[in-house]
């Protein structure tokens, strides 16, 4: 990256989404966003940095308050076009201590220091001539400029805004910071690069760095998900017991709940790590703001939304070589492991192996040594890893596509039917075989682990746009 990265002042009328656009383009959720006009009173810089390298810098600025008065001042003296920027500088100097023009002084500072202009308007409101004073002032600075049309409301006046903005700005684009994903971000960067010849090369370099950065985030998320699945499938809990002749349902239920609780914690911690990967630090720190807080991992709803159906489960099991004839019969019995009402009988100190309705293996250990324990795990249910995986994939997609300007709580209540991430039959074959090995605690960071990681990485690359 060459020295001297591009800088841009994000300017416009109050309450048009300037701070939201800065937050989204800078990937910085610390940007203060308010619905109250005039909430931003001083200009502040937000650099987009990757591995210590600044790709570009954005300035969040106050909104225009007295544009007509300033334009009138500028026009008091007739000056040729090449001297207009000096006229603006003179206004800045003579009014530097005038509180009446505080906001305009703040927003013009970075522009006169060389920052490009990104002018923001609300395309859901009709165009008005009152905006022309602002646009003419920006013209007088002589800096490269583009306009972004933000849709804050439901109505659409984009066309009339386009007709007006083209008279003042080199480029006009529609950009909603509350819905912008990675692909739209890159398109805006590519547009900005065309504003000034000196920006083309550094911004192209930035785009490539940004793509690599995005790919790394996907890889890191895939690693977290792989670790979650492997660790969850091999997880075991033990509860000391005094008498193996009487193992009542209360003890089994207590142990089962402990087992479930630990698996929930593994999932929650993994989701927090994924939030951090995608720079959603506030979500990562706020465990109560969890997408699945109203949908327990072991609920019927979670199984219905995220689990494989019986046909998919059958083919996955066959592909992985996991199911026998009796296993298939049990799988179609219609029971569900999410209910957890019964964990099976303990016979002769060893737990029986269940079919589709099973939670996990249950054993009594240590009879010959005097110290005994009731052990639950590893997870045997064939549908569990797919439910856990789909929840993790869904969560990763939500974090990857959540703009940093959007501070709304991520919920799952309005989930559409296409909530599940597509996993090909070939990938399911790979996953199922490794699920079987993981249940035996035999997956380390070797061939199987890397194979699983590669499959998850590919799934995320195809699903995150």
DARAZI-V968195 format. One record per backbone hydrogen bond with DSSP energy under -1.0 kcal/mol. NH is the residue of the N-H (numbers start at 1). CO is the residue of the C=O. E is the energy in kcal/mol with one decimal. If there is no record, write none. Layout:
BEGIN
NH CO E
NH CO E
END
This chain:
BEGIN
8 57 -2.5
9 116 -3.4
10 59 -2.7
11 118 -2.2
21 17 -2.0
22 18 -2.2
23 19 -2.6
24 20 -2.1
25 21 -2.7
26 22 -2.3
28 23 -2.1
31 28 -1.1
39 36 -1.3
44 60 -2.1
46 58 -3.2
48 56 -2.8
50 53 -2.6
53 50 -1.9
55 48 -3.0
57 6 -1.9
58 46 -1.7
59 8 -2.5
60 44 -2.8
64 12 -1.8
70 66 -1.9
71 67 -2.7
72 68 -2.2
73 69 -1.9
74 70 -2.5
75 71 -1.9
76 73 -1.2
83 80 -1.9
84 81 -1.2
87 83 -1.4
88 84 -1.9
89 85 -2.2
90 86 -2.1
91 87 -2.0
92 88 -2.3
93 89 -2.3
94 90 -2.8
95 91 -1.7
98 95 -1.6
101 98 -1.5
102 99 -1.3
105 101 -2.5
106 102 -2.2
107 103 -2.2
108 104 -2.0
109 105 -1.4
112 108 -2.6
113 109 -1.2
114 111 -1.7
115 110 -2.6
116 7 -3.0
117 144 -2.8
118 9 -2.7
119 146 -2.8
120 11 -2.7
121 148 -1.9
123 150 -2.7
125 122 -1.6
131 128 -1.7
132 129 -1.7
135 131 -2.0
136 132 -2.3
137 133 -2.1
138 134 -2.1
139 135 -1.8
140 136 -1.8
142 139 -1.4
146 117 -2.1
147 171 -2.7
148 119 -3.0
149 173 -3.1
150 121 -3.1
157 123 -3.4
161 157 -1.8
162 158 -2.8
163 159 -2.1
164 160 -1.5
165 161 -3.3
166 162 -1.9
167 164 -1.4
168 165 -1.8
169 165 -2.3
170 145 -1.2
173 147 -2.5
175 149 -2.3
179 176 -1.7
183 465 -1.2
185 181 -2.0
186 182 -2.2
187 183 -1.7
188 184 -1.9
189 185 -2.1
190 186 -2.5
191 187 -1.9
192 188 -2.6
193 189 -2.0
194 191 -1.2
195 192 -1.9
199 196 -1.8
200 197 -1.0
203 199 -2.4
204 200 -2.2
205 201 -2.4
206 202 -2.2
207 203 -2.5
208 204 -1.9
209 205 -2.5
210 206 -2.9
211 207 -2.3
212 208 -2.2
213 209 -2.4
214 210 -2.4
215 211 -2.5
216 212 -2.2
217 213 -1.8
218 214 -1.9
219 215 -2.2
220 216 -2.7
221 217 -2.4
222 218 -2.5
223 219 -2.1
224 220 -2.0
225 221 -2.4
226 222 -2.6
227 223 -2.4
228 224 -2.1
229 225 -2.5
230 226 -2.4
231 227 -2.6
232 228 -2.4
233 229 -2.4
234 230 -1.4
237 376 -2.4
239 374 -2.3
241 372 -1.8
252 248 -1.8
253 249 -3.0
254 250 -2.3
255 251 -2.4
256 252 -2.7
257 253 -2.5
258 254 -1.9
259 255 -2.3
260 256 -2.6
261 257 -2.7
262 258 -2.0
263 259 -1.7
264 260 -2.5
265 261 -2.1
266 262 -2.1
267 263 -2.0
268 264 -2.8
269 265 -2.6
270 266 -1.7
271 267 -2.4
272 268 -2.1
273 269 -1.9
274 270 -2.1
275 271 -2.2
276 272 -1.9
277 273 -2.1
278 274 -1.6
279 276 -1.9
280 275 -2.8
281 279 -1.2
284 280 -2.2
285 281 -2.1
286 282 -1.4
287 285 -1.0
289 286 -1.6
293 290 -1.7
295 292 -1.9
299 296 -1.9
303 299 -1.8
304 300 -2.5
305 301 -2.6
306 302 -2.5
307 303 -1.8
313 309 -2.9
314 310 -2.2
315 311 -2.3
316 312 -2.3
317 313 -2.5
318 314 -2.6
319 315 -2.4
320 316 -2.1
322 317 -2.7
328 324 -2.1
329 325 -2.0
330 326 -2.3
331 327 -1.9
332 328 -1.3
333 330 -1.7
339 336 -1.2
347 350 -1.7
350 347 -1.8
358 355 -1.7
361 378 -1.8
363 375 -2.6
364 349 -2.2
365 373 -2.5
373 365 -1.7
374 239 -3.3
375 363 -3.5
376 237 -2.5
377 361 -3.3
380 359 -1.1
381 359 -1.2
387 383 -1.9
388 384 -2.6
389 385 -2.3
390 386 -2.8
391 387 -2.2
392 388 -1.9
393 389 -2.8
394 390 -2.6
395 391 -2.4
396 392 -2.4
397 393 -2.2
398 394 -2.2
399 395 -2.4
400 396 -2.7
401 397 -2.0
406 403 -1.1
407 405 -1.0
415 412 -1.5
428 424 -2.4
429 425 -2.0
430 426 -1.6
431 427 -2.9
432 428 -2.9
433 429 -1.9
434 430 -1.7
435 431 -2.3
436 432 -1.9
437 433 -1.4
438 434 -2.7
439 435 -1.9
441 438 -2.0
442 437 -1.8
446 444 -2.9
450 446 -2.5
451 447 -2.2
452 448 -2.4
453 449 -2.7
454 450 -2.3
455 451 -1.9
456 452 -2.4
457 453 -2.5
458 454 -2.1
459 455 -2.0
460 456 -2.4
461 457 -2.5
462 458 -1.7
463 459 -1.2
464 460 -2.7
END
